[in-house]
Amino acid sequence: MNAEAKVATGGEVASGPAKRSRFSPLTRRRWANFRNHKRGYWSLWLFLALYGVSLFAELIANDRPILMSYRGELYVPVLKAYPETAFGGVLETEANYKDPAVREMIAQGGGWALWPLIPYSYRTIDYDIPVPAPAPPSARHWLGTDDQARDVLARLIYGFRLSVTFGLVLTLLSSMIGVTAGAIQGYFGGWTDLLFQRGIEILQSLPMLYLLIIMSSFLQPGFFTLLGVLLLVSWMTLVHVVRAEFLRARNLDYVRAARALGLGNRKIMFRHILPNAMVATITFLPFILSSSITILTALDFLGFGMPRGSPSIGELLNQAKNNLYAPWLGIAGFAVMATMLSLLIFIGEAARDAFDPRKSR
């Protein structure tokens, strides 16, 4: 049919080759379902924005200038520690940029300093607050201070970054181990599946919280130590989901055809069956992330989590329990945890609807 005939019949004339999307129709349908879930869609962007801002916490809340000038030379104290002798002092230790003497030396050298929005780090102790710590919210400390005269807002920004980063790493590692274990169970079945199941049942019957507390009490606290301890028990979350998918798919026609063509077990498992099993796995990830953050907060609250002095939301909630006359501590910690977990739950609900085959756009 020529162009004139198409115009006469109301058809459209293609001006060139049709553009093909980089994504499959199934992926586009899932993304459309996710976007239609407005609460989950905007929660995802809001969570990413908050976490992205927290990644630059040193530029937002710090007791060192972002950039400064002294005698015509530029310095970046937020990235590098400079001794006091670099500005005409006598001490070889790092300069205290809030010390009036150091400020006067910098001013005498014709210098200037660009300070962060919050001139306190998570570990900065304010010795000049006019009231005993914990101090209430004021123009000096927008959310007040804790019982050690440290800025609450600065500790929340750093604590949010620490909690989410810890949760992401724990979720990623535990998901990799859980998916692998579930795939092996479901694909091979038989004694392999039986032995794995009995071992998981034994582990799940143990009081995990008490075991974590016991192990954390005699191990040196730290990010990676706590990550390894929690990883011992958190990998079992996805095992049953992946195992069920592999048990269902291992006898399907396309798997039998792959075996007949001589493909190895590894290729069949991770190239052909795993993509189908990942549909159910992805919908669980936001909930696993929220659970990982909650466990870290609970351990910090009990005093068995991160080292003392770390920017921990759980420690802030513990201070709120011990200082009931300072309600701003509990309100600030609760607001951050409630917002963070609510956003993750909304994202999980949207992901669940997006991967639900019964839902169409």
Beta strands, then each sheet from edge to edge (+ up, - down):
strand 1: 67-70
strand 2: 73-75
strand 3: 112-114
sheet 1: 2+ 1- 3+
end
